[in-house]
Amino acid sequence: MSVQVCARCQTTTRQPVVVAIEHSASAGAGTAYACPDCAPTFPRQRDPFDASLLAHHRPAERGR
Ligand SMILES: [Zn+2]
């Protein structure tokens, strides 16, 4: 995994957390990363990697 710079504390982290995704990015990389410590301080956005949201809306599977 690549090293990213935290968007808040400007510290390099080996475990970057996606905190924002710019859809209108024309320069290619429009993703903002944060270190695990700063990630909770960012406002919640639509995170495609947050499986917990899907699990919340997903109806419980009852057997087969
Ligand atoms: Zn940080």
N, CA, C, O and the ligand as a Tripos MOL2 file, in Angstrom:
@<TRIPOS>MOLECULE
protein
  257   255    65     0     0
PROTEIN
NO_CHARGES

@<TRIPOS>ATOM
      1 N           0.8460   -1.1930    0.0000 N.3       1 MET1
      2 CA          0.0000    0.0000    0.0000 C.3       1 MET1
      3 C           0.8870    1.2500    0.0000 C.2       1 MET1
      4 O           1.9040    1.3160    0.6890 O.2       1 MET1
      5 N           0.4750    2.2110   -0.7760 N.am      2 SER2
      6 CA          1.2820    3.4160   -0.9100 C.3       2 SER2
      7 C           1.1260    4.3340    0.3000 C.2       2 SER2
      8 O           0.1250    4.2900    1.0160 O.2       2 SER2
      9 N           2.1230    5.1460    0.5010 N.am      3 VAL3
     10 CA          2.0890    6.1060    1.6060 C.3       3 VAL3
     11 C           1.3870    7.3710    1.1460 C.2       3 VAL3
     12 O           1.6820    7.8890    0.0690 O.2       3 VAL3
     13 N           0.4740    7.8630    1.9400 N.am      4 GLN4
     14 CA         -0.2510    9.0750    1.6080 C.3       4 GLN4
     15 C          -0.0460   10.1140    2.6980 C.2       4 GLN4
     16 O           0.3390    9.7960    3.8220 O.2       4 GLN4
     17 N          -0.3120   11.3540    2.3410 N.am      5 VAL5
     18 CA         -0.1760   12.4350    3.3100 C.3       5 VAL5
     19 C          -1.5490   12.7850    3.8680 C.2       5 VAL5
     20 O          -2.5080   12.9830    3.1210 O.2       5 VAL5
     21 N          -1.6260   12.8580    5.1760 N.am      6 CYS6
     22 CA         -2.8860   13.2030    5.8180 C.3       6 CYS6
     23 C          -3.2950   14.6180    5.4240 C.2       6 CYS6
     24 O          -2.4740   15.5350    5.4530 O.2       6 CYS6
     25 N          -4.5620   14.7950    5.0580 N.am      7 ALA7
     26 CA         -5.0370   16.1020    4.6050 C.3       7 ALA7
     27 C          -5.1650   17.0790    5.7690 C.2       7 ALA7
     28 O          -5.2960   18.2840    5.5540 O.2       7 ALA7
     29 N          -5.1310   16.5800    6.9800 N.am      8 ARG8
     30 CA         -5.3240   17.4490    8.1360 C.3       8 ARG8
     31 C          -4.0010   17.7960    8.8340 C.2       8 ARG8
     32 O          -3.6930   18.9690    9.0430 O.2       8 ARG8
     33 N          -3.2440   16.7910    9.1830 N.am      9 CYS9
     34 CA         -2.0200   17.0540    9.9460 C.3       9 CYS9
     35 C          -0.7650   16.9810    9.0710 C.2       9 CYS9
     36 O           0.3550   17.1640    9.5490 O.2       9 CYS9
     37 N          -0.9790   16.7100    7.7770 N.am     10 GLN10
     38 CA          0.1380   16.6960    6.8170 C.3      10 GLN10
     39 C           1.1950   15.6730    7.1870 C.2      10 GLN10
     40 O           2.3620   15.8170    6.8240 O.2      10 GLN10
     41 N           0.7930   14.6600    7.8960 N.am     11 THR11
     42 CA          1.7370   13.6120    8.2650 C.3      11 THR11
     43 C           1.5830   12.4150    7.3410 C.2      11 THR11
     44 O           0.4670   12.0120    7.0130 O.2      11 THR11
     45 N           2.6920   11.8570    6.9290 N.am     12 THR12
     46 CA          2.6090   10.6970    6.0620 C.3      12 THR12
     47 C           2.1450    9.4840    6.8690 C.2      12 THR12
     48 O           2.5650    9.2630    8.0050 O.2      12 THR12
     49 N           1.2740    8.7210    6.2430 N.am     13 THR13
     50 CA          0.7550    7.5460    6.9320 C.3      13 THR13
     51 C           0.7520    6.3540    5.9970 C.2      13 THR13
     52 O           0.5090    6.4890    4.7980 O.2      13 THR13
     53 N           1.0160    5.2230    6.5380 N.am     14 ARG14
     54 CA          1.0160    4.0070    5.7280 C.3      14 ARG14
     55 C          -0.3630    3.3630    5.7090 C.2      14 ARG14
     56 O          -0.6070    2.3950    4.9900 O.2      14 ARG14
     57 N          -1.2490    3.9180    6.5070 N.am     15 GLN15
     58 CA         -2.6190    3.3880    6.5230 C.3      15 GLN15
     59 C          -3.5980    4.5190    6.2440 C.2      15 GLN15
     60 O          -4.3820    4.8970    7.1150 O.2      15 GLN15
     61 N          -3.5540    5.0590    5.0270 N.am     16 PRO16
     62 CA         -4.4170    6.1980    4.7020 C.3      16 PRO16
     63 C          -5.8930    5.8070    4.6920 C.2      16 PRO16
     64 O          -6.2700    4.7120    4.2740 O.2      16 PRO16
     65 N          -6.7060    6.7390    5.1650 N.am     17 VAL17
     66 CA         -8.1510    6.5320    5.1520 C.3      17 VAL17
     67 C          -8.7650    7.5530    4.2120 C.2      17 VAL17
     68 O          -8.4880    8.7470    4.3270 O.2      17 VAL17
     69 N          -9.5860    7.1020    3.2920 N.am     18 VAL18
     70 CA        -10.2190    8.0180    2.3480 C.3      18 VAL18
     71 C         -11.2890    8.8270    3.0690 C.2      18 VAL18
     72 O         -12.2330    8.2740    3.6320 O.2      18 VAL18
     73 N         -11.1240   10.1420    3.0410 N.am     19 VAL19
     74 CA        -12.0700   10.9980    3.7520 C.3      19 VAL19
     75 C         -12.8850   11.8520    2.7930 C.2      19 VAL19
     76 O         -13.9290   12.3810    3.1750 O.2      19 VAL19
     77 N         -12.4300   11.9930    1.5660 N.am     20 ALA20
     78 CA        -13.1670   12.8010    0.6020 C.3      20 ALA20
     79 C         -12.7820   12.4130   -0.8100 C.2      20 ALA20
     80 O         -11.6210   12.1250   -1.1010 O.2      20 ALA20
     81 N         -13.7710   12.4120   -1.6770 N.am     21 ILE21
     82 CA        -13.5080   12.0890   -3.0790 C.3      21 ILE21
     83 C         -14.1090   13.1830   -3.9520 C.2      21 ILE21
     84 O         -15.3220   13.3940   -3.9600 O.2      21 ILE21
     85 N         -13.2490   13.8670   -4.6800 N.am     22 GLU22
     86 CA        -13.7190   14.9230   -5.5640 C.3      22 GLU22
     87 C         -14.0590   14.3260   -6.9220 C.2      22 GLU22
     88 O         -13.2110   13.7460   -7.6010 O.2      22 GLU22
     89 N         -15.3150   14.4850   -7.2950 N.am     23 HIS23
     90 CA        -15.7440   13.9130   -8.5750 C.3      23 HIS23
     91 C         -15.3550   14.8030   -9.7420 C.2      23 HIS23
     92 O         -15.2900   14.3450  -10.8830 O.2      23 HIS23
     93 N         -15.1000   16.0510   -9.4650 N.am     24 SER24
     94 CA        -14.7740   16.9950  -10.5340 C.3      24 SER24
     95 C         -13.2690   17.1730  -10.6740 C.2      24 SER24
     96 O         -12.7980   18.1710  -11.2190 O.2      24 SER24
     97 N         -12.5360   16.2110  -10.1830 N.am     25 ALA25
     98 CA        -11.0850   16.3230  -10.2540 C.3      25 ALA25
     99 C         -10.6120   16.1230  -11.6800 C.2      25 ALA25
    100 O         -10.9010   15.1040  -12.3060 O.2      25 ALA25
    101 N          -9.8950   17.0870  -12.1790 N.am     26 SER26
    102 CA         -9.3940   16.9940  -13.5470 C.3      26 SER26
    103 C          -7.9110   16.6620  -13.5770 C.2      26 SER26
    104 O          -7.3530   16.3350  -14.6240 O.2      26 SER26
    105 N          -7.2890   16.7510  -12.4220 N.am     27 ALA27
    106 CA         -5.8540   16.4980  -12.3460 C.3      27 ALA27
    107 C          -5.5670   15.0310  -12.0400 C.2      27 ALA27
    108 O          -4.4180   14.6460  -11.8210 O.2      27 ALA27
    109 N          -6.6030   14.2300  -12.0300 N.am     28 GLY28
    110 CA         -6.3860   12.8120  -11.7840 C.3      28 GLY28
    111 C          -6.7250   12.4440  -10.3540 C.2      28 GLY28
    112 O          -7.8140   11.9430  -10.0760 O.2      28 GLY28
    113 N          -5.8040   12.6900   -9.4580 N.am     29 ALA29
    114 CA         -6.0100   12.3130   -8.0700 C.3      29 ALA29
    115 C          -6.9040   13.3250   -7.3640 C.2      29 ALA29
    116 O          -6.4700   14.4360   -7.0600 O.2      29 ALA29
    117 N          -8.1370   12.9460   -7.1070 N.am     30 GLY30
    118 CA         -9.0490   13.8500   -6.4230 C.3      30 GLY30
    119 C          -9.4690   13.2760   -5.0990 C.2      30 GLY30
    120 O         -10.5140   13.6320   -4.5540 O.2      30 GLY30
    121 N          -8.6570   12.3940   -4.5890 N.am     31 THR31
    122 CA         -8.9920   11.7390   -3.3340 C.3      31 THR31
    123 C          -8.1680   12.3030   -2.1880 C.2      31 THR31
    124 O          -6.9490   12.4450   -2.2890 O.2      31 THR31
    125 N          -8.8500   12.6190   -1.1060 N.am     32 ALA32
    126 CA         -8.1540   13.1330    0.0720 C.3      32 ALA32
    127 C          -7.9970   12.0020    1.0820 C.2      32 ALA32
    128 O          -8.9120   11.2120    1.3140 O.2      32 ALA32
    129 N          -6.8280   11.9540    1.6610 N.am     33 TYR33
    130 CA         -6.5620   10.9030    2.6350 C.3      33 TYR33
    131 C          -6.2910   11.5070    4.0070 C.2      33 TYR33
    132 O          -5.8920   12.6650    4.1330 O.2      33 TYR33
    133 N          -6.5160   10.7000    5.0130 N.am     34 ALA34
    134 CA         -6.2090   11.1250    6.3720 C.3      34 ALA34
    135 C          -5.6060    9.9490    7.1130 C.2      34 ALA34
    136 O          -5.8350    8.7900    6.7680 O.2      34 ALA34
    137 N          -4.8380   10.2650    8.1270 N.am     35 CYS35
    138 CA         -4.2850    9.1890    8.9260 C.3      35 CYS35
    139 C          -5.4040    8.6480    9.8340 C.2      35 CYS35
    140 O          -6.3970    9.3360   10.0700 O.2      35 CYS35
    141 N          -5.2460    7.4430   10.3290 N.am     36 PRO36
    142 CA         -6.2920    6.8280   11.1650 C.3      36 PRO36
    143 C          -6.7040    7.6920   12.3500 C.2      36 PRO36
    144 O          -7.8420    7.6170   12.8150 O.2      36 PRO36
    145 N          -5.7780    8.5110   12.8360 N.am     37 ASP37
    146 CA         -6.0890    9.3570   13.9930 C.3      37 ASP37
    147 C          -6.9850   10.5250   13.6160 C.2      37 ASP37
    148 O          -7.8380   10.9440   14.3980 O.2      37 ASP37
    149 N          -6.7840   11.0530   12.4010 N.am     38 CYS38
    150 CA         -7.5380   12.2300   11.9760 C.3      38 CYS38
    151 C          -8.8300   11.8540   11.2520 C.2      38 CYS38
    152 O          -9.7520   12.6660   11.1690 O.2      38 CYS38
    153 N          -8.8990   10.6730   10.7470 N.am     39 ALA39
    154 CA        -10.0570   10.2570    9.9540 C.3      39 ALA39
    155 C         -11.4000   10.5310   10.6430 C.2      39 ALA39
    156 O         -12.3190   11.0300    9.9930 O.2      39 ALA39
    157 N         -11.5390   10.2200   11.9310 N.am     40 PRO40
    158 CA        -12.8320   10.4530   12.6210 C.3      40 PRO40
    159 C         -13.2020   11.9290   12.7150 C.2      40 PRO40
    160 O         -14.3620   12.2580   12.9660 O.2      40 PRO40
    161 N         -12.2290   12.8270   12.5150 N.am     41 THR41
    162 CA        -12.5090   14.2540   12.6500 C.3      41 THR41
    163 C         -13.0940   14.8460   11.3790 C.2      41 THR41
    164 O         -13.5930   15.9710   11.3800 O.2      41 THR41
    165 N         -13.0310   14.0880   10.3050 N.am     42 PHE42
    166 CA        -13.5950   14.5830    9.0570 C.3      42 PHE42
    167 C         -15.0960   14.3190    9.0150 C.2      42 PHE42
    168 O         -15.5700   13.3180    9.5520 O.2      42 PHE42
    169 N         -15.8370   15.2140    8.3790 N.am     43 PRO43
    170 CA        -17.2660   14.9930    8.2360 C.3      43 PRO43
    171 C         -17.5290   13.7770    7.3780 C.2      43 PRO43
    172 O         -16.7700   13.4730    6.4570 O.2      43 PRO43
    173 N         -18.5720   13.1080    7.6770 N.am     44 ARG44
    174 CA        -18.8760   11.8810    6.9480 C.3      44 ARG44
    175 C         -19.3090   12.1850    5.5210 C.2      44 ARG44
    176 O         -20.1120   13.0840    5.2730 O.2      44 ARG44
    177 N         -18.7720   11.4360    4.6160 N.am     45 GLN45
    178 CA        -19.1610   11.5720    3.2240 C.3      45 GLN45
    179 C         -19.5190   10.1970    2.6940 C.2      45 GLN45
    180 O         -19.3820    9.1750    3.3660 O.2      45 GLN45
    181 N         -19.9820   10.2240    1.4630 N.am     46 ARG46
    182 CA        -20.3200    8.9370    0.8690 C.3      46 ARG46
    183 C         -19.0570    8.1330    0.6520 C.2      46 ARG46
    184 O         -18.2680    8.4230   -0.2480 O.2      46 ARG46
    185 N         -18.8750    7.1460    1.4620 N.am     47 ASP47
    186 CA        -17.6780    6.3470    1.3870 C.3      47 ASP47
    187 C         -17.9850    4.9620    0.8190 C.2      47 ASP47
    188 O         -18.6410    4.1460    1.4660 O.2      47 ASP47
    189 N         -17.5050    4.7120   -0.3860 N.am     48 PRO48
    190 CA        -17.8000    3.4160   -1.0140 C.3      48 PRO48
    191 C         -17.1640    2.2550   -0.2760 C.2      48 PRO48
    192 O         -17.5160    1.0940   -0.4870 O.2      48 PRO48
    193 N         -16.2120    2.5900    0.6010 N.am     49 PHE49
    194 CA        -15.5290    1.5230    1.3100 C.3      49 PHE49
    195 C         -16.1630    1.2210    2.6570 C.2      49 PHE49
    196 O         -15.7640    0.2890    3.3560 O.2      49 PHE49
    197 N         -17.1640    2.0320    3.0100 N.am     50 ASP50
    198 CA        -17.7950    1.8240    4.3010 C.3      50 ASP50
    199 C         -18.8790    0.7610    4.1780 C.2      50 ASP50
    200 O         -20.0280    1.0670    3.8630 O.2      50 ASP50
    201 N         -18.5150   -0.4520    4.4220 N.am     51 ALA51
    202 CA        -19.4450   -1.5640    4.2620 C.3      51 ALA51
    203 C         -20.4900   -1.5840    5.3640 C.2      51 ALA51
    204 O         -21.5340   -2.2230    5.2300 O.2      51 ALA51
    205 N         -20.2080   -0.8870    6.4440 N.am     52 SER52
    206 CA        -21.1360   -0.9070    7.5700 C.3      52 SER52
    207 C         -22.4560   -0.2250    7.1960 C.2      52 SER52
    208 O         -23.5170   -0.5890    7.7050 O.2      52 SER52
    209 N         -22.3800    0.7680    6.3010 N.am     53 LEU53
    210 CA        -23.6010    1.4430    5.8710 C.3      53 LEU53
    211 C         -24.4730    0.4800    5.0730 C.2      53 LEU53
    212 O         -25.6900    0.4310    5.2490 O.2      53 LEU53
    213 N         -23.8420   -0.2740    4.2060 N.am     54 LEU54
    214 CA        -24.5860   -1.2290    3.4020 C.3      54 LEU54
    215 C         -25.2090   -2.2860    4.3010 C.2      54 LEU54
    216 O         -26.3480   -2.7040    4.0960 O.2      54 LEU54
    217 N         -24.4490   -2.7060    5.2920 N.am     55 ALA55
    218 CA        -24.9400   -3.7400    6.1880 C.3      55 ALA55
    219 C         -26.1370   -3.2280    6.9890 C.2      55 ALA55
    220 O         -27.0260   -3.9900    7.3690 O.2      55 ALA55
    221 N         -26.1340   -1.9060    7.2360 N.am     56 HIS56
    222 CA        -27.2140   -1.3330    8.0320 C.3      56 HIS56
    223 C         -28.5270   -1.3330    7.2530 C.2      56 HIS56
    224 O         -29.5940   -1.6010    7.8070 O.2      56 HIS56
    225 N         -28.4310   -1.0310    5.9660 N.am     57 HIS57
    226 CA        -29.6400   -0.9610    5.1440 C.3      57 HIS57
    227 C         -30.0290   -2.3330    4.6060 C.2      57 HIS57
    228 O         -31.1440   -2.5490    4.1310 O.2      57 HIS57
    229 N         -29.1020   -3.2190    4.6960 N.am     58 ARG58
    230 CA        -29.3440   -4.5390    4.1220 C.3      58 ARG58
    231 C         -30.2610   -5.3500    5.0250 C.2      58 ARG58
    232 O         -30.0060   -5.4820    6.2220 O.2      58 ARG58
    233 N         -31.3070   -5.8840    4.4600 N.am     59 PRO59
    234 CA        -32.2060   -6.7370    5.2600 C.3      59 PRO59
    235 C         -31.4950   -7.9950    5.7200 C.2      59 PRO59
    236 O         -30.6840   -8.5690    4.9930 O.2      59 PRO59
    237 N         -31.7990   -8.4010    6.8990 N.am     60 ALA60
    238 CA        -31.1280   -9.5610    7.4660 C.3      60 ALA60
    239 C         -31.4680  -10.8230    6.6890 C.2      60 ALA60
    240 O         -32.6300  -11.1150    6.4050 O.2      60 ALA60
    241 N         -30.4440  -11.5430    6.3650 N.am     61 GLU61
    242 CA        -30.6760  -12.7920    5.6500 C.3      61 GLU61
    243 C         -31.0470  -13.8840    6.6500 C.2      61 GLU61
    244 O         -30.3410  -14.1420    7.6240 O.2      61 GLU61
    245 N         -32.1450  -14.4890    6.3740 N.am     62 ARG62
    246 CA        -32.5990  -15.5310    7.2910 C.3      62 ARG62
    247 C         -32.4150  -16.8900    6.6280 C.2      62 ARG62
    248 O         -33.2550  -17.3180    5.8360 O.2      62 ARG62
    249 N         -31.3470  -17.5470    6.9410 N.am     63 GLY63
    250 CA        -31.1020  -18.8650    6.3660 C.3      63 GLY63
    251 C         -30.9540  -18.7750    4.8610 C.2      63 GLY63
    252 O         -30.4420  -17.7810    4.3460 O.2      63 GLY63
    253 N         -31.3950  -19.8000    4.1530 N.am     64 ARG64
    254 CA        -31.3120  -19.8030    2.7040 C.3      64 ARG64
    255 C         -32.6960  -19.9510    2.1010 C.2      64 ARG64
    256 O         -32.8380  -19.9760    0.8790 O.2      64 ARG64
    257 ZN         -3.6640   13.1860   10.4400 Zn       65 ZN65
@<TRIPOS>BOND
     1     1     2 1
     2     2     3 1
     3     3     4 2
     4     3     5 am
     5     5     6 1
     6     6     7 1
     7     7     8 2
     8     7     9 am
     9     9    10 1
    10    10    11 1
    11    11    12 2
    12    11    13 am
    13    13    14 1
    14    14    15 1
    15    15    16 2
    16    15    17 am
    17    17    18 1
    18    18    19 1
    19    19    20 2
    20    19    21 am
    21    21    22 1
    22    22    23 1
    23    23    24 2
    24    23    25 am
    25    25    26 1
    26    26    27 1
    27    27    28 2
    28    27    29 am
    29    29    30 1
    30    30    31 1
    31    31    32 2
    32    31    33 am
    33    33    34 1
    34    34    35 1
    35    35    36 2
    36    35    37 am
    37    37    38 1
    38    38    39 1
    39    39    40 2
    40    39    41 am
    41    41    42 1
    42    42    43 1
    43    43    44 2
    44    43    45 am
    45    45    46 1
    46    46    47 1
    47    47    48 2
    48    47    49 am
    49    49    50 1
    50    50    51 1
    51    51    52 2
    52    51    53 am
    53    53    54 1
    54    54    55 1
    55    55    56 2
    56    55    57 am
    57    57    58 1
    58    58    59 1
    59    59    60 2
    60    59    61 am
    61    61    62 1
    62    62    63 1
    63    63    64 2
    64    63    65 am
    65    65    66 1
    66    66    67 1
    67    67    68 2
    68    67    69 am
    69    69    70 1
    70    70    71 1
    71    71    72 2
    72    71    73 am
    73    73    74 1
    74    74    75 1
    75    75    76 2
    76    75    77 am
    77    77    78 1
    78    78    79 1
    79    79    80 2
    80    79    81 am
    81    81    82 1
    82    82    83 1
    83    83    84 2
    84    83    85 am
    85    85    86 1
    86    86    87 1
    87    87    88 2
    88    87    89 am
    89    89    90 1
    90    90    91 1
    91    91    92 2
    92    91    93 am
    93    93    94 1
    94    94    95 1
    95    95    96 2
    96    95    97 am
    97    97    98 1
    98    98    99 1
    99    99   100 2
   100    99   101 am
   101   101   102 1
   102   102   103 1
   103   103   104 2
   104   103   105 am
   105   105   106 1
   106   106   107 1
   107   107   108 2
   108   107   109 am
   109   109   110 1
   110   110   111 1
   111   111   112 2
   112   111   113 am
   113   113   114 1
   114   114   115 1
   115   115   116 2
   116   115   117 am
   117   117   118 1
   118   118   119 1
   119   119   120 2
   120   119   121 am
   121   121   122 1
   122   122   123 1
   123   123   124 2
   124   123   125 am
   125   125   126 1
   126   126   127 1
   127   127   128 2
   128   127   129 am
   129   129   130 1
   130   130   131 1
   131   131   132 2
   132   131   133 am
   133   133   134 1
   134   134   135 1
   135   135   136 2
   136   135   137 am
   137   137   138 1
   138   138   139 1
   139   139   140 2
   140   139   141 am
   141   141   142 1
   142   142   143 1
   143   143   144 2
   144   143   145 am
   145   145   146 1
   146   146   147 1
   147   147   148 2
   148   147   149 am
   149   149   150 1
   150   150   151 1
   151   151   152 2
   152   151   153 am
   153   153   154 1
   154   154   155 1
   155   155   156 2
   156   155   157 am
   157   157   158 1
   158   158   159 1
   159   159   160 2
   160   159   161 am
   161   161   162 1
   162   162   163 1
   163   163   164 2
   164   163   165 am
   165   165   166 1
   166   166   167 1
   167   167   168 2
   168   167   169 am
   169   169   170 1
   170   170   171 1
   171   171   172 2
   172   171   173 am
   173   173   174 1
   174   174   175 1
   175   175   176 2
   176   175   177 am
   177   177   178 1
   178   178   179 1
   179   179   180 2
   180   179   181 am
   181   181   182 1
   182   182   183 1
   183   183   184 2
   184   183   185 am
   185   185   186 1
   186   186   187 1
   187   187   188 2
   188   187   189 am
   189   189   190 1
   190   190   191 1
   191   191   192 2
   192   191   193 am
   193   193   194 1
   194   194   195 1
   195   195   196 2
   196   195   197 am
   197   197   198 1
   198   198   199 1
   199   199   200 2
   200   199   201 am
   201   201   202 1
   202   202   203 1
   203   203   204 2
   204   203   205 am
   205   205   206 1
   206   206   207 1
   207   207   208 2
   208   207   209 am
   209   209   210 1
   210   210   211 1
   211   211   212 2
   212   211   213 am
   213   213   214 1
   214   214   215 1
   215   215   216 2
   216   215   217 am
   217   217   218 1
   218   218   219 1
   219   219   220 2
   220   219   221 am
   221   221   222 1
   222   222   223 1
   223   223   224 2
   224   223   225 am
   225   225   226 1
   226   226   227 1
   227   227   228 2
   228   227   229 am
   229   229   230 1
   230   230   231 1
   231   231   232 2
   232   231   233 am
   233   233   234 1
   234   234   235 1
   235   235   236 2
   236   235   237 am
   237   237   238 1
   238   238   239 1
   239   239   240 2
   240   239   241 am
   241   241   242 1
   242   242   243 1
   243   243   244 2
   244   243   245 am
   245   245   246 1
   246   246   247 1
   247   247   248 2
   248   247   249 am
   249   249   250 1
   250   250   251 1
   251   251   252 2
   252   251   253 am
   253   253   254 1
   254   254   255 1
   255   255   256 2
@<TRIPOS>SUBSTRUCTURE
     1 MET1         2 RESIDUE 1 A MET
     2 SER2         6 RESIDUE 1 A SER
     3 VAL3        10 RESIDUE 1 A VAL
     4 GLN4        14 RESIDUE 1 A GLN
     5 VAL5        18 RESIDUE 1 A VAL
     6 CYS6        22 RESIDUE 1 A CYS
     7 ALA7        26 RESIDUE 1 A ALA
     8 ARG8        30 RESIDUE 1 A ARG
     9 CYS9        34 RESIDUE 1 A CYS
    10 GLN10       38 RESIDUE 1 A GLN
    11 THR11       42 RESIDUE 1 A THR
    12 THR12       46 RESIDUE 1 A THR
    13 THR13       50 RESIDUE 1 A THR
    14 ARG14       54 RESIDUE 1 A ARG
    15 GLN15       58 RESIDUE 1 A GLN
    16 PRO16       62 RESIDUE 1 A PRO
    17 VAL17       66 RESIDUE 1 A VAL
    18 VAL18       70 RESIDUE 1 A VAL
    19 VAL19       74 RESIDUE 1 A VAL
    20 ALA20       78 RESIDUE 1 A ALA
    21 ILE21       82 RESIDUE 1 A ILE
    22 GLU22       86 RESIDUE 1 A GLU
    23 HIS23       90 RESIDUE 1 A HIS
    24 SER24       94 RESIDUE 1 A SER
    25 ALA25       98 RESIDUE 1 A ALA
    26 SER26      102 RESIDUE 1 A SER
    27 ALA27      106 RESIDUE 1 A ALA
    28 GLY28      110 RESIDUE 1 A GLY
    29 ALA29      114 RESIDUE 1 A ALA
    30 GLY30      118 RESIDUE 1 A GLY
    31 THR31      122 RESIDUE 1 A THR
    32 ALA32      126 RESIDUE 1 A ALA
    33 TYR33      130 RESIDUE 1 A TYR
    34 ALA34      134 RESIDUE 1 A ALA
    35 CYS35      138 RESIDUE 1 A CYS
    36 PRO36      142 RESIDUE 1 A PRO
    37 ASP37      146 RESIDUE 1 A ASP
    38 CYS38      150 RESIDUE 1 A CYS
    39 ALA39      154 RESIDUE 1 A ALA
    40 PRO40      158 RESIDUE 1 A PRO
    41 THR41      162 RESIDUE 1 A THR
    42 PHE42      166 RESIDUE 1 A PHE
    43 PRO43      170 RESIDUE 1 A PRO
    44 ARG44      174 RESIDUE 1 A ARG
    45 GLN45      178 RESIDUE 1 A GLN
    46 ARG46      182 RESIDUE 1 A ARG
    47 ASP47      186 RESIDUE 1 A ASP
    48 PRO48      190 RESIDUE 1 A PRO
    49 PHE49      194 RESIDUE 1 A PHE
    50 ASP50      198 RESIDUE 1 A ASP
    51 ALA51      202 RESIDUE 1 A ALA
    52 SER52      206 RESIDUE 1 A SER
    53 LEU53      210 RESIDUE 1 A LEU
    54 LEU54      214 RESIDUE 1 A LEU
    55 ALA55      218 RESIDUE 1 A ALA
    56 HIS56      222 RESIDUE 1 A HIS
    57 HIS57      226 RESIDUE 1 A HIS
    58 ARG58      230 RESIDUE 1 A ARG
    59 PRO59      234 RESIDUE 1 A PRO
    60 ALA60      238 RESIDUE 1 A ALA
    61 GLU61      242 RESIDUE 1 A GLU
    62 ARG62      246 RESIDUE 1 A ARG
    63 GLY63      250 RESIDUE 1 A GLY
    64 ARG64      254 RESIDUE 1 A ARG
    65 ZN65       257 GROUP 0 **** ****
